[in-house]
Amino acid sequence: MVAVTIRNLPEETHRALKLRAAKNGHSTEAEIRAILEDAVHPADSVKVGSALAAFGRRFGGLDLDVSRDPAPMKPATFE
């Protein structure tokens, strides 16, 4: 696991982090980890596939008549 050092953190910010950690029942280090995780991986982020599906639904979707070809695939030739 990677270690990160934060320099020049104002004392007031450090106190606020300690209070927030105590309120949430975490150590200060665990609270900072949680804050960083939430910042880079927000819970409300939308995955690309979900966004594309929603986009398609918004514009009426796409009706494809797709059927699988049961024939075996032919190997590629490089001649």
Secondary structure as UniProt FT lines:
FT   HELIX           11..24
FT   HELIX           28..40
FT   TURN            43..44
FT   HELIX           48..58
FT   TURN            59..60
//
